[in-house]
Structures are given as C-alpha cells and as structure tokens.
Amino acid sequence: MNNQAKHILFDLDHTLWDFTANSDATMRVVWEKYNLADWFESYEHFHKIYDMHNSILWNQYGIGMVSKEQLKVARFWRPLEGAGLNDWKLSKEMSDFYLEDTTVRLNKVMPGALETLAQLQEKGYRQHIVTNGFKEVQYKKIANSGIGKYIDKIFISEEVGVMKPRKGFFDIVMKEINASPEECIMVGDSPDNDIIGAKNYGIRTFFYNSRNCLAEGMDTETIDSLPDLIKVL
C-alpha cells in the first residue's frame, strides 16, 4: 500500500453488486408472472412508476415514516393501486417473489468487482461493506455472489441502527474496525449517502460513477470502473 489507508469501505448496491441488472431481470419475470400487461401500457411504464414509489418510500423509511415491511410491499402496491388494482395480498406476494428471486437466483456483480476485491486484498487492505439495505437481503447478495470471501466486516443500517450518511453510522463503523477516518477510503455510487457523508466525516472518497450521475460540485476523486482503484491506490 502506498498511502495511509488500511481500510476500504464499499457500498454494496450499484457499487459491487449489480442492482440494476439483477433487479431488472426479476422485474421482467414479475411482469410476466403476474400478467401486469393487463394493467400497464408497457413494462417500462410499470418500472418507472415502481422506481418513483420505491425512491419515495426509501426516503420515508430513512426518517421513520414507514416500516420495513410497509416499504417492501407498498412499492408494489402503490403502482398497482394507481392502475386500479387495490390488492395488498397480491402486492406482498409479488414483493416476496421479487426479493427471493433477485437475491438467490441472480447474482451479477459490477464489472471487475471480484477481481478488484481480490487484488486489493492481496495488497493488504481490509475491506468492508457499508450499506443501507435490509439485512436478510444484503447478506444473501454478499454470500451468493462471491463477494463475501473478500470482506472483513459488514455494516448494514438495519443492524447498525442508523443509516448512511449520518455521522452515527460512521461512528459505529470506525469503532468496530478500530480505525480513524484518515485510515479509511469510501467507495460508492451515491453522492449523498456515500460520498458527502464519508467526506464530511473526514474519509477519503472515490465516487464510482456507475449510473452516470452528475458529479459536479462534489469534492471527491472519481472512478469510471472498479479496476481503476488498483491504479490509484
């Protein structure tokens, strides 16, 4: 290692685990399995409405407005209800199928993820997952995708008791890995949850622009692929 850092904190979804590809594959099965073409003009139309409600519900979950179970089901129920199908039981069935299929059957990782983790491990870095997802889902993703063998510690907001990017989340991470901010690097795709939160805490950050987000105004280093980390660390 050619710098002070000893620990690398990786976000999971859209950073190591290819959330977009895995989720979309299952969503297309959901679309067919539950005959959603009867209620929506196209798959793209359904998915756009789902994404909108999912984003809103995650924000509400983060401030305690909805529970975990409400989030999981309501992100399906709200699009269905808006299309005239007010069926909570069906929405729960779709949610259960979606989560199980996506996390168990589909485990595509981001390009170069496993190779990068292996090389960083060889360089002596201790690598950790820091994620806001649900614990039973995130653990399955990490175990089934092959990511887990490179990871030292896993920090999931549901278990930590506070979500990224709050200071309390990083307080717990630093204590558990016995490190200072100066000894850590944060790698993630979310400007708010990953980069700004870690930067404010004094951690060196790498914004992985995996979703072609606007990175203007962020005081951070940027990578376009995970193997780029090997070149700069």
Backbone bond lengths (Angstrom), bond angles and torsions (degrees), N, CA, C in turn:
res aa  C-N    CA-C-N  psi(-1)  N-CA   C-N-CA  omega(-1)  CA-C   N-CA-C  phi
1 M - - - 1.467 - - 1.520 109.62 -
2 N 1.298 116.16 136.90 1.459 119.26 -174.87 1.516 111.95 -111.41
3 N 1.333 117.37 23.54 1.451 120.03 175.83 1.509 108.92 -148.96
4 Q 1.316 116.83 -177.38 1.453 122.50 -174.37 1.522 112.81 -74.93
5 A 1.310 117.44 -19.51 1.457 121.54 -173.98 1.526 112.16 -68.63
6 K 1.333 115.11 139.03 1.456 122.35 176.66 1.524 111.42 -120.07
7 H 1.333 116.03 -20.96 1.456 121.19 -174.91 1.529 110.57 -124.29
8 I 1.326 115.96 139.93 1.459 120.52 173.98 1.522 108.54 -119.10
9 L 1.325 115.69 125.44 1.455 122.69 178.86 1.523 108.07 -100.08
10 F 1.313 116.60 117.01 1.459 121.33 -179.74 1.522 110.46 -106.78
11 D 1.319 116.15 131.41 1.450 120.16 163.47 1.530 106.54 -66.50
12 L 1.339 117.51 161.81 1.460 119.75 -178.16 1.530 112.62 -100.89
13 D 1.332 117.38 -65.83 1.460 120.88 -175.11 1.527 111.77 -70.62
14 H 1.308 116.46 131.37 1.469 124.83 -178.58 1.519 112.49 71.88
15 T 1.346 117.57 -1.66 1.461 120.41 179.00 1.523 110.88 -113.90
16 L 1.328 116.94 -54.92 1.465 121.15 174.16 1.526 111.46 -106.64
17 W 1.317 116.46 -43.73 1.471 122.56 -178.73 1.514 108.78 -97.37
18 D 1.336 116.66 129.16 1.466 120.85 -174.82 1.525 110.11 -78.95
19 F 1.327 115.19 82.81 1.460 121.56 -176.97 1.527 111.38 -59.77
20 T 1.313 117.08 -43.19 1.466 120.35 -175.62 1.522 111.35 -61.47
21 A 1.324 117.47 -49.23 1.463 120.70 -177.89 1.519 111.91 -66.65
22 N 1.342 116.49 -45.31 1.457 120.06 -178.17 1.524 111.80 -66.86
23 S 1.323 116.37 -44.55 1.458 120.32 -179.24 1.518 111.29 -65.41
24 D 1.316 116.71 -43.27 1.463 120.06 -177.86 1.526 111.08 -63.90
25 A 1.335 116.77 -38.47 1.457 120.01 179.69 1.524 110.56 -62.00
26 T 1.327 116.91 -43.66 1.461 120.02 179.24 1.516 111.33 -71.24
27 M 1.315 117.59 -38.63 1.464 120.59 179.73 1.523 110.97 -60.26
28 R 1.307 117.02 -35.43 1.462 119.54 178.84 1.533 110.89 -69.25
29 V 1.338 116.21 -32.58 1.463 119.71 174.37 1.523 110.01 -68.64
30 V 1.334 116.67 -42.39 1.467 121.39 176.50 1.525 110.23 -58.22
31 W 1.310 115.68 -43.63 1.469 121.91 179.96 1.529 110.99 -56.46
32 E 1.312 115.92 -45.05 1.461 120.46 -179.43 1.528 111.75 -76.57
33 K 1.319 116.93 -45.50 1.468 122.54 -174.65 1.524 112.35 -59.65
34 Y 1.332 115.71 -38.25 1.464 120.15 -175.54 1.533 112.88 -106.25
35 N 1.317 116.60 16.65 1.470 122.09 174.14 1.535 112.89 50.33
36 L 1.321 115.32 46.99 1.470 119.16 -175.89 1.518 112.77 -72.55
37 A 1.309 116.98 -12.48 1.467 119.47 175.14 1.525 111.20 -63.22
38 D 1.337 116.81 -18.68 1.465 120.49 176.88 1.526 111.83 -72.90
39 W 1.350 116.59 -15.68 1.465 120.34 -173.14 1.524 113.42 -120.66
40 F 1.329 117.54 -18.55 1.467 121.15 -177.32 1.523 109.54 -128.71
41 E 1.308 116.31 149.90 1.466 120.43 -174.81 1.517 112.73 -70.26
42 S 1.335 117.08 -25.30 1.462 120.56 178.65 1.525 109.16 -163.44
43 Y 1.330 115.99 163.65 1.463 120.66 175.45 1.522 110.38 -59.28
44 E 1.331 116.03 -42.63 1.463 120.23 -178.60 1.524 111.13 -61.95
45 H 1.316 116.45 -38.45 1.469 121.42 178.02 1.519 110.23 -62.92
46 F 1.327 116.87 -47.49 1.468 121.29 178.21 1.525 111.25 -60.56
47 H 1.323 116.46 -47.12 1.468 120.46 -176.01 1.521 111.18 -65.47
48 K 1.315 117.59 -35.95 1.466 120.77 178.31 1.524 110.67 -63.99
49 I 1.327 116.77 -43.05 1.474 120.49 179.37 1.527 110.17 -67.26
50 Y 1.332 116.55 -41.83 1.466 121.05 177.31 1.532 110.42 -58.51
51 D 1.329 117.21 -48.83 1.464 121.39 -179.18 1.520 111.46 -58.74
52 M 1.333 117.00 -40.55 1.462 120.77 179.82 1.527 110.44 -61.75
53 H 1.330 116.66 -49.43 1.463 119.91 -178.78 1.528 111.61 -69.02
54 N 1.323 116.90 -35.81 1.464 120.00 178.38 1.520 110.94 -61.78
55 S 1.324 116.77 -42.75 1.468 121.19 179.10 1.521 111.21 -63.82
56 I 1.327 116.24 -45.08 1.467 120.72 179.18 1.529 110.62 -61.28
57 L 1.322 116.40 -45.17 1.464 120.94 -176.92 1.527 111.63 -67.36
58 W 1.334 117.51 -36.42 1.464 119.25 176.93 1.528 110.98 -64.82
59 N 1.326 116.48 -38.63 1.465 119.54 176.18 1.519 110.82 -64.25
60 Q 1.324 116.56 -40.65 1.468 120.63 178.37 1.521 111.17 -67.31
61 Y 1.322 116.49 -38.27 1.466 121.18 177.31 1.526 110.63 -62.44
62 G 1.328 115.81 -39.58 1.455 120.21 -178.83 1.508 114.40 -63.38
63 I 1.340 116.75 -24.98 1.472 119.63 178.98 1.527 111.68 -110.13
64 G 1.328 115.75 14.21 1.457 120.04 173.10 1.516 116.34 80.87
65 M 1.328 117.84 15.26 1.468 120.31 -178.24 1.530 112.65 -79.48
66 V 1.320 116.77 -28.75 1.460 121.13 177.54 1.523 108.34 -131.91
67 S 1.333 115.99 155.81 1.457 121.06 178.21 1.527 110.36 -86.14
68 K 1.302 115.47 169.69 1.462 121.96 176.59 1.523 111.03 -57.49
69 E 1.332 116.90 -48.07 1.462 120.41 -178.13 1.523 111.47 -66.19
70 Q 1.327 117.03 -37.85 1.464 119.93 177.16 1.517 110.82 -62.60
71 L 1.325 116.55 -42.89 1.463 120.56 179.39 1.519 110.91 -59.53
72 K 1.334 116.45 -50.04 1.459 120.75 -174.10 1.525 112.24 -59.32
73 V 1.331 116.26 -39.29 1.461 119.90 -176.86 1.525 112.06 -87.80
74 A 1.342 116.45 -40.91 1.467 120.03 -173.98 1.528 112.65 -65.40
75 R 1.331 118.14 -27.27 1.464 118.98 179.74 1.523 111.45 -67.42
76 F 1.343 117.18 -20.32 1.462 121.13 171.19 1.534 110.92 -93.90
77 W 1.326 115.99 -38.64 1.464 120.00 -176.53 1.522 112.21 -65.21
78 R 1.313 117.73 -41.11 1.466 120.07 -176.76 1.530 112.54 -62.13
79 P 1.341 120.30 -46.13 1.468 118.80 175.29 1.529 112.27 -61.74
80 L 1.339 116.43 -41.29 1.460 119.65 180.00 1.525 110.93 -65.03
81 E 1.317 116.26 -44.06 1.468 120.55 -179.48 1.524 110.41 -62.39
82 G 1.332 116.43 -38.57 1.448 120.69 179.02 1.523 112.56 -67.01
83 A 1.348 115.40 -24.86 1.464 120.13 178.90 1.521 111.89 -90.58
84 G 1.347 116.83 -0.96 1.457 121.14 177.77 1.509 115.00 100.30
85 L 1.344 117.39 9.90 1.458 121.72 179.79 1.528 108.80 -114.51
86 N 1.306 116.92 89.06 1.464 122.79 -176.06 1.531 109.13 -90.61
87 D 1.333 115.34 85.98 1.466 120.04 -173.33 1.526 109.52 -139.72
88 W 1.323 116.81 95.41 1.469 121.75 -177.56 1.527 110.83 -67.18
89 K 1.336 117.64 -39.26 1.459 121.44 -179.55 1.531 110.66 -61.48
90 L 1.312 116.75 -44.86 1.459 120.97 177.67 1.524 110.45 -63.71
91 S 1.320 116.75 -40.38 1.462 121.20 179.43 1.517 110.95 -61.99
92 K 1.326 117.17 -39.44 1.463 120.58 178.06 1.519 111.00 -67.17
93 E 1.314 116.49 -39.75 1.467 120.27 177.69 1.529 110.26 -61.85
94 M 1.318 116.90 -42.67 1.456 120.94 178.20 1.515 110.90 -64.35
95 S 1.323 117.38 -41.28 1.457 122.05 179.35 1.526 111.14 -62.30
96 D 1.332 116.44 -46.24 1.468 120.47 -179.76 1.524 110.77 -62.06
97 F 1.327 116.33 -43.20 1.466 120.27 179.26 1.526 110.30 -63.67
98 Y 1.313 116.29 -46.25 1.470 121.59 -178.57 1.526 111.41 -57.82
99 L 1.330 117.07 -49.02 1.458 120.93 -176.72 1.524 111.51 -66.63
100 E 1.320 116.50 -42.33 1.462 119.67 -178.89 1.522 111.11 -68.05
101 D 1.306 117.58 -45.11 1.459 121.30 -176.89 1.519 111.44 -67.35
102 T 1.326 116.32 -42.65 1.462 120.19 -177.04 1.514 112.06 -67.13
103 T 1.332 117.30 -41.91 1.457 120.24 -172.81 1.517 113.77 -87.05
104 V 1.328 117.96 -22.72 1.459 120.20 -177.80 1.527 111.71 -99.82
105 R 1.314 117.21 -47.91 1.468 120.58 -174.58 1.524 112.90 -85.46
106 L 1.322 117.22 -33.97 1.460 121.13 -174.16 1.519 110.69 -109.20
107 N 1.306 116.82 120.46 1.462 119.90 -176.12 1.523 112.12 -142.95
108 K 1.304 115.12 49.90 1.455 120.16 175.76 1.528 109.13 -76.32
109 V 1.319 116.22 132.26 1.461 120.62 177.69 1.525 109.19 -101.12
110 M 1.327 116.11 166.60 1.451 120.59 178.70 1.534 109.53 -66.66
111 P 1.319 117.88 151.75 1.471 120.95 -177.72 1.527 112.40 -53.68
112 G 1.317 115.23 125.40 1.464 120.52 177.21 1.504 115.24 78.16
113 A 1.336 118.56 6.83 1.464 120.99 -174.07 1.524 112.18 -62.98
114 L 1.310 117.62 -52.84 1.463 120.50 -175.85 1.526 111.40 -66.31
115 E 1.320 116.32 -40.26 1.463 119.97 178.85 1.528 110.94 -63.85
116 T 1.328 115.80 -40.26 1.465 119.99 179.94 1.519 111.17 -66.92
117 L 1.316 117.02 -44.58 1.462 120.85 177.99 1.527 111.09 -60.08
118 A 1.323 116.33 -40.96 1.469 120.41 -179.80 1.523 111.14 -64.42
119 Q 1.315 117.02 -43.44 1.462 120.52 -178.87 1.526 111.88 -69.03
120 L 1.330 116.74 -38.52 1.466 119.61 178.28 1.527 110.84 -67.44
121 Q 1.321 115.76 -35.94 1.461 120.16 176.55 1.533 109.74 -63.20
122 E 1.321 116.89 -42.66 1.459 121.48 178.30 1.526 111.78 -62.76
123 K 1.327 115.86 -31.70 1.461 120.70 178.64 1.527 112.40 -74.49
124 G 1.346 116.35 -10.65 1.455 119.79 176.61 1.516 115.77 102.55
125 Y 1.311 117.00 3.31 1.467 119.28 177.97 1.528 110.70 -73.99
126 R 1.316 115.76 142.91 1.460 121.43 169.20 1.520 106.76 -93.80
127 Q 1.317 116.16 128.93 1.453 121.10 -171.77 1.528 110.72 -115.76
128 H 1.329 115.28 137.94 1.461 121.29 -174.60 1.525 109.84 -135.13
129 I 1.326 115.56 151.99 1.463 121.74 174.89 1.517 108.52 -99.95
130 V 1.339 116.90 133.32 1.474 122.14 173.23 1.526 106.92 -128.50
131 T 1.334 116.51 114.32 1.460 119.92 -170.90 1.525 111.97 -144.60
132 N 1.329 115.37 152.12 1.461 121.47 178.11 1.526 113.43 -95.54
133 G 1.316 118.26 3.95 1.459 120.32 -175.49 1.521 113.48 -73.19
134 F 1.342 115.77 179.93 1.454 122.26 177.83 1.529 109.67 -79.65
135 K 1.328 116.69 140.06 1.460 120.27 -170.45 1.523 113.52 -61.29
136 E 1.343 118.29 -46.06 1.458 118.91 -176.21 1.523 111.72 -66.61
137 V 1.325 116.44 -28.64 1.463 121.11 178.98 1.527 110.59 -78.63
138 Q 1.326 116.39 -46.83 1.469 119.96 -175.81 1.522 111.95 -66.39
139 Y 1.325 117.70 -38.94 1.464 119.54 178.71 1.525 111.39 -62.62
140 K 1.332 116.97 -38.27 1.464 120.35 178.02 1.520 111.03 -65.39
141 K 1.329 116.71 -41.63 1.458 119.86 178.52 1.529 111.12 -59.82
142 I 1.320 115.62 -45.59 1.464 120.94 -176.55 1.525 110.80 -66.54
143 A 1.334 116.54 -43.10 1.465 120.77 -177.53 1.516 111.93 -71.83
144 N 1.317 117.44 -45.21 1.460 120.74 -171.74 1.524 114.05 -78.60
145 S 1.329 117.12 -19.76 1.467 120.59 -176.43 1.525 113.64 -90.55
146 G 1.338 117.39 -11.14 1.455 120.34 -177.10 1.518 113.73 92.56
147 I 1.321 116.68 -1.88 1.467 120.86 -179.79 1.531 111.27 -68.93
148 G 1.336 116.27 -35.56 1.466 121.46 -169.24 1.511 115.73 -56.79
149 K 1.327 118.06 -32.87 1.465 119.50 -175.19 1.523 113.20 -68.90
150 Y 1.328 116.59 -11.46 1.468 119.97 179.01 1.533 112.38 -102.99
151 I 1.333 116.35 -1.47 1.467 120.70 -171.43 1.523 111.87 -104.66
152 D 1.324 116.29 133.28 1.468 121.41 177.79 1.520 111.80 -83.75
153 K 1.332 116.83 -54.72 1.468 120.53 -178.38 1.522 110.03 -133.41
154 I 1.328 114.75 149.87 1.460 122.01 -179.48 1.523 108.93 -120.50
155 F 1.326 115.87 127.13 1.465 121.29 179.43 1.525 108.70 -120.23
156 I 1.325 115.76 111.83 1.457 122.72 -179.33 1.519 108.03 -113.37
157 S 1.303 116.64 130.32 1.469 121.01 -172.74 1.522 112.76 -52.90
158 E 1.327 116.70 -37.42 1.462 120.27 -178.89 1.528 111.46 -61.24
159 E 1.329 116.79 -34.55 1.464 121.15 178.35 1.522 112.05 -85.91
160 V 1.325 115.86 -36.40 1.465 120.54 179.39 1.524 110.67 -65.55
161 G 1.339 116.17 -35.48 1.461 120.80 179.78 1.508 113.95 96.18
162 V 1.319 116.68 1.87 1.466 121.71 177.95 1.520 107.24 -152.90
163 M 1.322 116.89 148.08 1.453 120.75 -175.18 1.521 112.50 -97.44
164 K 1.332 115.43 151.91 1.463 118.88 165.56 1.524 107.12 -60.75
165 P 1.301 120.12 145.57 1.467 128.71 8.64 1.535 113.67 -100.64
166 R 1.319 117.15 23.62 1.464 119.35 -174.54 1.532 111.74 -65.74
167 K 1.301 114.59 148.79 1.467 120.81 -178.26 1.518 111.18 -58.25
168 G 1.330 116.82 -37.66 1.459 120.23 -178.28 1.514 113.34 -59.61
169 F 1.321 116.35 -33.75 1.464 120.12 177.48 1.523 110.18 -61.86
170 F 1.326 116.05 -49.77 1.463 120.07 -178.48 1.521 111.83 -70.69
171 D 1.329 118.11 -28.66 1.470 120.95 174.06 1.527 110.14 -57.50
172 I 1.321 115.46 -46.58 1.464 120.38 -178.16 1.526 110.96 -67.70
173 V 1.321 116.54 -41.37 1.466 120.15 178.94 1.531 110.62 -60.32
174 M 1.329 117.07 -48.00 1.460 120.92 -178.76 1.527 111.68 -60.47
175 K 1.322 115.19 -40.20 1.465 119.50 -179.62 1.525 110.94 -66.35
176 E 1.327 116.67 -43.74 1.460 120.84 -175.79 1.527 112.95 -69.61
177 I 1.331 117.09 -35.26 1.469 119.07 -179.76 1.531 111.45 -93.95
178 N 1.340 115.74 -0.88 1.472 122.01 177.43 1.522 111.19 55.50
179 A 1.331 114.47 55.57 1.459 119.88 -177.31 1.521 110.77 -138.54
180 S 1.309 115.32 161.18 1.455 122.00 173.37 1.520 108.41 -98.64
181 P 1.334 118.76 160.63 1.470 120.40 177.50 1.527 112.81 -55.37
182 E 1.327 116.32 -35.27 1.462 120.51 -177.98 1.529 112.31 -66.89
183 E 1.323 116.87 -18.18 1.455 121.05 -179.20 1.531 112.12 -94.13
184 C 1.339 116.08 5.75 1.457 120.23 -173.93 1.525 112.73 -122.07
185 I 1.316 114.34 156.94 1.460 123.83 173.10 1.523 107.07 -130.40
186 M 1.324 116.28 137.52 1.464 121.45 176.93 1.521 109.09 -110.33
187 V 1.331 116.55 130.71 1.460 122.23 177.35 1.523 108.08 -123.47
188 G 1.329 116.88 121.38 1.457 119.48 -179.03 1.510 112.38 -162.85
189 D 1.336 115.28 169.41 1.459 121.19 -175.90 1.516 113.39 -103.76
190 S 1.335 117.62 -9.59 1.462 120.62 -176.62 1.526 110.88 -98.40
191 P 1.330 117.78 116.59 1.464 119.58 178.45 1.519 112.71 -55.97
192 D 1.330 116.94 -41.37 1.461 120.62 -176.36 1.527 112.38 -79.83
193 N 1.311 117.09 -56.02 1.461 120.74 -172.84 1.517 113.56 -73.23
194 D 1.316 117.55 -35.46 1.460 120.63 -175.74 1.524 112.93 -98.58
195 I 1.316 116.07 -54.97 1.464 119.63 -168.89 1.530 112.43 -78.99
196 I 1.308 117.62 -56.25 1.462 120.10 -176.65 1.524 110.64 -63.58
197 G 1.344 116.54 -42.33 1.458 119.59 -179.94 1.514 112.19 -60.95
198 A 1.330 116.96 -47.96 1.458 120.82 -179.30 1.526 111.13 -68.59
199 K 1.338 116.02 -40.34 1.466 120.40 -179.94 1.522 110.98 -60.67
200 N 1.309 116.25 -43.83 1.461 120.63 178.61 1.528 112.05 -63.12
201 Y 1.320 115.16 -24.85 1.460 119.94 -179.77 1.532 111.89 -85.77
202 G 1.316 116.62 -7.25 1.461 120.49 178.97 1.513 114.37 95.10
203 I 1.339 116.29 16.68 1.457 121.42 -178.87 1.530 110.05 -96.45
204 R 1.314 117.14 138.23 1.456 121.60 174.38 1.524 108.87 -66.15
205 T 1.316 117.26 134.94 1.462 120.09 -173.40 1.527 112.95 -122.79
206 F 1.335 113.95 147.69 1.459 121.98 171.53 1.519 107.56 -126.38
207 F 1.320 116.26 116.16 1.457 121.77 177.35 1.517 108.49 -85.08
208 Y 1.321 115.76 114.00 1.467 121.68 177.38 1.522 106.85 -90.00
209 N 1.303 115.91 105.67 1.461 120.66 -173.32 1.527 110.98 -83.03
210 S 1.324 115.83 62.55 1.463 120.96 -174.98 1.523 113.20 -77.41
211 R 1.337 116.89 -16.48 1.474 119.65 -178.05 1.531 112.04 -116.92
212 N 1.331 115.78 17.65 1.468 121.52 177.93 1.522 112.09 54.98
213 C 1.325 115.06 46.82 1.466 120.53 177.02 1.522 109.92 -82.05
214 L 1.307 115.87 159.84 1.452 120.32 174.44 1.524 109.18 -77.36
215 A 1.323 116.10 121.83 1.462 120.78 -178.07 1.522 111.74 -105.13
216 E 1.318 116.41 12.48 1.462 120.25 -177.17 1.530 110.50 -65.38
217 G 1.315 115.09 137.22 1.453 120.26 176.36 1.516 114.15 87.15
218 M 1.320 117.82 -7.78 1.456 120.58 178.28 1.524 110.08 -88.07
219 D 1.312 115.43 129.21 1.450 120.76 178.05 1.523 108.24 -86.50
220 T 1.320 115.80 82.23 1.462 120.36 -174.83 1.516 110.26 -154.44
221 E 1.304 115.54 158.73 1.460 120.62 170.05 1.529 107.90 -82.99
222 T 1.309 116.14 148.48 1.459 120.82 -175.36 1.519 110.39 -123.61
223 I 1.344 115.53 140.13 1.452 120.70 173.35 1.526 108.66 -125.25
224 D 1.320 116.08 147.04 1.458 120.56 178.81 1.521 111.91 -98.24
225 S 1.335 117.26 -12.11 1.451 121.68 176.79 1.526 108.26 -151.51
226 L 1.314 117.41 157.11 1.456 120.60 -179.70 1.529 112.45 -65.36
227 P 1.337 120.10 -39.21 1.470 118.92 177.24 1.527 113.66 -59.19
228 D 1.335 117.39 -19.12 1.468 119.79 177.01 1.528 111.18 -60.91
229 L 1.346 117.09 -26.37 1.466 119.99 178.94 1.527 111.34 -60.50
230 I 1.315 115.89 -38.38 1.470 120.82 -178.14 1.529 110.18 -60.12
231 K 1.314 116.35 -33.54 1.461 121.13 -175.63 1.522 112.38 -74.28
232 V 1.352 116.62 -25.55 1.469 119.24 -171.49 1.536 112.74 -110.86
233 L 1.322 117.91 -6.32 1.464 119.69 -179.91 1.534 111.11 -107.61
